[in-house]
Each structure stands twice: as C-alpha cells, then as structure tokens.
Amino acid sequence: MRLLMIGPPGAGKGTQAVRIAEQFKLVHISSGDLLRAHVKGETATGKQVQQYLASGDLVPDGIVMDILRKPVVEANNQGGYVLDGFPRTVEQAEIAYSVAQTLGVEVQVVVHLEVPRDELVRRLVERGAASGRSDDNLDVINHRLDVYDEKTLPMLNYYAAREKLINVNGARSVDEVTWSITVQLQRLAKALAGD
C-alpha cells in the first residue's frame, strides 16, 4: 500500500503516519524529518533548507524531490510507504505523480486529517513551548496555516479526482483518529483486493 497523509501543521500527521506504518507494515517517510536531518547535518542542502524552514515558507520542489526519491523507491520495494509532508501544492502533486509513475511508486490512497484552526494553533503553541522548535511561534504558526490553506488545501480536489481520498476528523484523541484511519484503510484494502 502506498499512502499519503495530508493535514495542516499540528494535525498529527507525523504521529498518525508512524502508527499507520506500524499497523500495516509500511515504511514511514517524513519529508520534514529528512529536511531537518539535512539541516542538523549541515549538508549543502541543509544550509539552503534552513532559510525556508525558519520563515515558515515551503522548501522548493526540486530540493524536496531529490531528498525523497531514494527513500520512496526503497520503501516501495519493502512493501509500501506512508508519506507525510510532501507534496504540499497541486504543482508538487503533479510533478511527484509523473516522477512516481515512471518509478512505479505512485500514491494509491490519500488520508486527509481535518482539524479546526483554533485547535491547530493551540497544539502548535504547546508543541513549540515543549520542544523549543523555532518554527512554532505564533507569527510563524499563523503564516504556516495561511500557506497551508492557500497552497495545500486545493490538493484535496486533485486527489479526490484521482486516488482514493479518506477524510478523517483529526480533532479527536490520537487513538480515536488511528482507529478511524485503520478501519477505513482495512475496508479499502478489501475493496481493492476484490477488484
């Protein structure tokens, strides 16, 4: 199974991606984790990425695609993946699809976590206080949420027209959200097996 998690910052994509990967024996790939690893390792790519992350802007497509290509192909060879954090725009989704298609690793299912904005802000402020992440202060948080609404939300129509799109209420407890995603994916897996 090749799965993509979409949701605004603070929706719990990373947490759910890890849980779903474990549940279905998939590899979890987080573009954010990969980018932060480059920053921490002070690679040439990391130095470029740092500027974008600090301001809350999206890292350019080419950089993210280069970082993701190898992990996605390797994960597919191991039985599938849960991708979290990329693509973030319709343009990225289109480029990613054409590249993935040539490699035979295109996304099959998209899970969209829906969470009200006030809850997202609360979670992100809390996370920033707990972890000291510099991109979790109020100005950057609001900018990131505006960028998400403007650039990422339109992807839902793109994926609804092509892949299986599952909408999940992400404002509930972590366990309830995991249960909801799992039930829907199991149902979908049965339907796909029956085709």
Secondary structure as the mmCIF struct_conf table of DSSP 4:
data_model
#
loop_
_struct_conf.conf_type_id
_struct_conf.id
_struct_conf.beg_label_comp_id
_struct_conf.beg_label_asym_id
_struct_conf.beg_label_seq_id
_struct_conf.end_label_comp_id
_struct_conf.end_label_asym_id
_struct_conf.end_label_seq_id
STRN STRN1 ARG A 2 ILE A 6
TURN_TY1_P TURN_TY1_P1 PRO A 9 GLY A 10
BEND BEND1 ALA A 11 ALA A 11
HELX_RH_AL_P HELX_RH_AL_P1 LYS A 13 PHE A 24
TURN_TY1_P TURN_TY1_P2 LYS A 25 LYS A 25
STRN STRN2 VAL A 27 SER A 30
HELX_RH_AL_P HELX_RH_AL_P2 SER A 31 LYS A 40
TURN_TY1_P TURN_TY1_P3 GLY A 41 GLU A 42
HELX_RH_AL_P HELX_RH_AL_P3 ALA A 44 SER A 55
TURN_TY1_P TURN_TY1_P4 GLY A 56 GLY A 56
HELX_LH_PP_P HELX_LH_PP_P1 ASP A 57 PRO A 60
HELX_RH_AL_P HELX_RH_AL_P4 ASP A 61 ASN A 77
TURN_TY1_P TURN_TY1_P5 GLN A 78 GLY A 79
STRN STRN3 TYR A 81 ASP A 84
BEND BEND2 GLY A 85 GLY A 85
BEND BEND3 THR A 89 THR A 89
HELX_RH_AL_P HELX_RH_AL_P5 VAL A 90 LEU A 103
TURN_TY1_P TURN_TY1_P6 GLY A 104 GLY A 104
STRN STRN4 VAL A 109 GLU A 114
HELX_RH_AL_P HELX_RH_AL_P6 ARG A 117 SER A 131
TURN_TY1_P TURN_TY1_P7 SER A 134 ASP A 135
BEND BEND4 ASN A 137 ASN A 137
HELX_RH_AL_P HELX_RH_AL_P7 LEU A 138 VAL A 147
HELX_RH_PI_P HELX_RH_PI_P1 TYR A 148 THR A 152
TURN_TY1_P TURN_TY1_P8 LEU A 153 PRO A 154
HELX_RH_AL_P HELX_RH_AL_P8 MET A 155 ARG A 162
BEND BEND5 GLU A 163 GLU A 163
STRN STRN5 LYS A 164 ASN A 169
TURN_TY1_P TURN_TY1_P9 GLY A 170 ALA A 171
BEND BEND6 ARG A 172 ARG A 172
HELX_RH_AL_P HELX_RH_AL_P9 VAL A 174 GLY A 194
#
